Amino acid sequence: MSRLKKLADDEPQRHDIFIGLVAPIGSSRPQVVKALKDALRPYEYLVEPVRLSDLLDEVPRGSDDPLPQRTQPGYYQARMDAGDALRREAGDWSALAALAVARTADKRAKRLLDASRGARLEPVAYVFDSLKHPREASLLRSVYGPAFWLVSIVQDITERITNLADDLAKQDGEFGSTSETRASELIARDESDPDAAHGQHVRDVFGAADFFLPVRRGVRWRVELERLLQGI
């Protein structure tokens, strides 16, 4: 810990870092984001999550009805449909990542403005949560260069189905075997949607990662996360 403190004190102008998270649907994504915050705290980095699916709320759509929120029924299906529509209308598989880059640029500009007025400019780790297509990762690499790291969460399919089925049951307010069936269908669509030309292709971006994080019961995966950050 003292070595990390010395690093933080000796390098007050450390640059921002950018982490693209590939989190297949049903994976323990929230726990990983929290662990990232905890692991970066000794380096005195702030963590700024950029949730890509939340940016869809700002995209004009044909319907006036808002997209469902995470605790509401139909959340996953509606967000997938909205993401497909955005990529199709933009004619670009990286459209959602482009929105994330624009949002991040605004946040960084505001921080620089605040710093010019005397505020402390602390380094930030921006976590793009989460990528669904290899073109999204390519765009982020081209923008942020060697400051960008792509991390894929590796988790057993049975755990992911259980996690997602629990989410679906809570959204619907009922528990039953249909939740597991729907969870399996959503996982298949998330990995590679054969019915949508501009659909999600998590399977393809997953393998392009700089680091694979094994999140399994009984595995001390937080140690692996700390090892990644030490390397960065």
N, C-alpha and C positions, 0 to 999 in steps of 0.2 A: 504493500500500500504506500509506503514512504517513497519508493521509486516512482510510482505513478504520480504522487503529489509533486515530486521534483520535476517530472516531465511537464506537468501542467504549469508549474511556476516558471520554468525556463523557456517555455514556448507559448507566450500569451496570445500570439497571433496565429494559432493553428488554423488551418483551413477547414471548411465544412467537408463532411463526407456524405455520401449518398448510397443508400442500401435499397436495392430492389428485392422485395420479398415475394417469392413464388410459394403461395400457400394453397395447395389443392383444397377444394371445398370440403369442409368437415375436419380439417386439420386443426391443431391447437394453436391457431394464429394469435389470438389475444394473449395467451401465455407467453408466446415467443416475443411479441412486441414489448410486453412488460419486462421480460428478462433482458431485452436489449437496453431498456431504460436503466435497469439496475446495474448492468454490466458496464455501461458507459459513464455512470456517475463518478467512479474514481478518476476518470480522465477529465472530469469537469466539462463533459459534453452535454448539451441539452439534446433531447430527442423530439423531433417534430414529425409525427405520423402524417402522411398524405394518403388518405383513404380514397383510392381511385373510384370505387363504386359510389361513394358519397358525392363525387363531382357530377354524377348523372342527374342529381336533383336540380342542377343549374342549367341543364341542356334543354332548350325548347323542344316540346313534343307535340304531336297532333292532339293529344288529350289534355284537358285542363286538370284532370285528376292527378294528384301527387303520387309519386312512387311510394309503395309501402315501406315503412321503416322496419328495422331489424326485428322488432318484437311482433310485427303484424303478419297475418297470413299472406302467402304469395310473395314474400320478400325476395327469395332467391330467384324464382322464375321471372318476376318482373324486372329485376336488375339485369339478369342475363339477356332478356329480350331488349331492354333499353340499350345495353352495351352493343348488341348486334346491330341495332338500328343506327346507332351513332357511327359505327365503323362502316356500315353500308352507305349511309348518306354522305359521309366524308370521303368515301372511296379510299380509306387508309386504315390498316389494321392497328396503327399506333395512335389513333385519334385520342383515345382516353389518356394515354401517357403524355400526349402533347398538352392536354388540358392541365395535367399534373405539373408539367414543367412550367407552364405559364403561372400557375398558382404559386409554385415555389419561388419563381423569379420575383413575384410581387412581395412575398414574405421577406426575401433576402434584401430587396430594395428598401423596405420599411426598416429593417434592422440597421442598414447602413445609414439611413437618414437619422434614426435615433442615436446612433453612435456619433454622428457629426454634431449632435446636440449635447454630447457629454455622456450618454449612456454607455455602459460597458458592452463591448462587442464579444460575446461568448461564442465559441464554436458550436455548431449545430450538426447533428446527424439527422438527415432527412430520410425517413423510411417510407418508400413507396409501397403501399399495402393495398392490394397485391396484384402482381402482373398476371395476365391471362394469355398473352400472345408473344411469340419471339420478336415480332417487330417492335413491341413496346420496349423490350430489353435493349434492342439495337438502337432505338432512339435515345434512351437514357445514357447508353455508353457513348454515343456520338456527342451528346451535350456535355456530360460530366467527365469524360475521359477516365484517367486512372483513379479518380476520386470516387468512382462508382464500383459497387460490389453487388453481385447477384447471388442471393442466398435462397436455396430451395429447402423446404421443410419435408423431411422424409418421415412418413408415419404409416403404420399398418392400415390396410383398407378396412379391416374389421373395426378398428378404433374410430376411423373417420365416419363409417356408416353409423356407428353408435352415437357419436357426437352430433352428427347432422340430424339423425332421427329424433334425438332429444330436442334439438332446436325446433324442428318442424312441429313436434307434438306441443311444445310450449306456445308456438305461434297460433296453432289451431285450437288450443285449449282442450286437447284430447289425446289419449295415448292408445296406440294399437299397432298391429303389424303393418298397416298401410304406410306408416311413417318410414319404416325401413325400406319398403319397396320404392317409395318416392325418393328417399335418400340415395339409393343405388342409381336411380335414373338421373338424378341431378349430378352425381359424381361422374357418370359416363359422359354426360353432356359437357361438363366442365373440362374433362380431360381432352376431348376432341369431338366437336359437334359436327357430325357428318351431314346434317341437314341444313346447315347455315354456312354459306360461303364466307361470311364475315363473323363467324362464331368464335367461341373460345377454343384455344388450343394449348391448354396448360401443359399437356404432355410434351409438346415440342419445346416450350421455353424452359421447362423443368431441367432438361439435360444440359442446358447451356450455363448452368450455375458455376460460380467461382468456388462455392462452398456448399456442401450438403449437410444439413443439420438433422441428425437422427433424433426425432422426438418420439420416444417410446416409453411405455411404462417400465420402470425398473432400470432405465438408462439415465445416467447423469448428464443429460444433454446440455445443461447450463455450463458445464465445464468446457464442452466443445465450443459453445458460443463465446466464452471468454478467450479461448485459444484463437478464434478467428479475429477478435478485436485486438489481441496482442500482436498478431501478424500485421493487421492494418496499421 
